[in-house]
Amino acid sequence: MKNNLAPILALIIPGTIAIWGILDTNGLLLFASQLVNLLFQSRGWFIMLTVSILAIVCLFLAFSPHGRIKLGQDDEEPEFSKISWLTMLFAAGMGVGLLYWGSAEPISHYLIISQVHPASESALMALFITNFHWGIHAWSIYAIMGLVIAYFSFRKNTQMLVSAPILKVFGRHLWTRLVGSLSDLCAIVAIAIGVSGSIAMGVFQVQGGIEYLLNFKSTDFTLALSILAVLFIAYMLPLMVDLGRGMAMISNTNMLVATLLMLFVLLAGPTHYLMSAIVETFGKYTVGFLPHGFRTFTFLDWQGQAWFQSWTLTYMVWWFAWAPFVGVFIARISRGRTIREFILYVIFVPTLFSMSWFGVFGGIAFFEVLNDNTLLLDVVKTNVNSTVFAVLDTLPMGWLTSSLTILIAFLFIVTSVVSAAYVLSMLSTGGGLEPRIKIKLIWGVILGALGVVMILSGSIEAVRAIMMIEVVGKSTSQVIKTMRGIPELIKLHTTNGAWDLVAELQAANLSEFDGVLRQVREIDGILNSETSILLSST
């Protein structure tokens, strides 16, 4: 990428997106939403097929004779210890997401599935689907990307770039250079946008924890931006030192604290119940993960399709967006490992840890819900950022464990940004293994600016409305059952007079709100409706 426009474009495009988002947040959100919806509606089958094929290829390579090939010279030893290697790849890949969705995602699926299945069966299905989203298929995407880059870099002596395998296999021609440069540029943009989303997710969780502990609700985004400012200082410091000193130490510490937190919840909570949940979901996942990878939910109604697009497809596209980042980073820290060791550890160790994490945090959430504690359901519906803290509040030393969770979330964001800035610096400067500090700091600033954009987009006041609904004949019960499957529905009331039902709706923006209205009006049994948007509160 030297001596051409790629390094300049690599900085200009993410920077322009950041400026656009700060000046016109709604405009950027609308554009992104339309682009993503187009992709989901027309390419869902291709995404699922591709992910499943990658998982099968990974399993084949791991157990084939090719597995003995070393990523490096035949006598080369790994650069990092196995513990540091695993903690770094995990902290960079999914750490903050696990913390955020540990209890919230299983409960979110439960709210939908329980409308058509018994509660106990719904809980098991919800945990299975959650494990699928975070399991072998996701890490296979990362593993393939990392393996290809590591093989060509350490065995064929290419630069650590997404474009390097293309140029090595097909030669340096005009079209290969164009395709290669475009690949590197797309990877840079995807990494910058994807990581900034995780920054906002982590910041909102830290904010939710602070608000929960101190029992207050911030009315603007001042607290979130303050957290981001502290975070900015925290991740800029490790960028001034080498990878081993900066990233490995933070990752090891963070994974240790996270593991201790998980063990505490396991032992302080209903241990027998949680272990049973882990074992049962492990069995269901082992049997069903491969067939589920080919499911596209084609024959479900619009609600099932909407759920599939909102969750499964969103996750798979998200992992693909993160693949250049996590793949290149994993490749960078995996020199000296064999292909078999690389695949088995990169795929199965994080998957097993994720299943344990969701089994513990999702399991204890279901323990409360299935024993008539509806508070968690309300928290997930109204303030998903606080879900994990509401779960910890049911255990002893809730204040201490919640404080540790805030610390873990903060450190996971730091490790994600540090590793992302490192990878972005490599990709934008020709693939060198030790990019200059100046370049890493520039990317740190750009990621911080994009984080501001994501925080502003998440802090935009939601569209709230009251909908009056008239129901045909005696179909009220069926209408209520269907409407409860709509996540944007906060509350539903029966009433007297001209209307049969009163619904409270909340959506992130007007475009999403319009979609919710169409969904409601298409429900069988609804004769008429009248909607009033809530403009202000006095």
Buried (B, 14 or more C-beta within 10 A) or exposed (E): BEEEEBBEBBBEBBBEBBEBBBEEBBEBBBEBBEEBEEBBEEEBEEBBEBBBBBBEBBBEBBEEEBBEBBBBEEEEEBBBEEEBBBBBBBBBBBBBBBBBBBBBBBBBBBBBBBBEBEEEEBBBBBBBBBBBBBBBBBBBBBBBBBBBBBBBBBBEEBBBBBBBBBBBEEEEEEEBBEBBBEBBBBBBBBBBBBBBBBBBBBBBBBBBBBBBBEEEEBEEBEBBBBBBEEBBEBBBEBBEBEBEEBBBBBBBBBBEBBBEBBEBBBEBBBEEBBBEBBEBBBEBBEEBBBEBBEEBBEEEEEBBBBBBBBBBBBBBBBBBBBBBBBBBBBBBBBBBBBBBBBBBBBBBBBBEBBBBBBBBBBBBBBBBBBEEEEEBBEBBBEBBBBBBBBBBBBBEEBEEBBBBBBBBBBBBBBBBBBBBBBBBBBBBBBBEEEBEEEBBBBBBBBBBBBBBBBBBBBBEEBBBBBBBBBBEEEBBEEBBEBBBBBBBBBEBEEEEEEBBBBBBBBBBBEBBBEBBBEBBEEBEBBEEBEBEEEEEEE
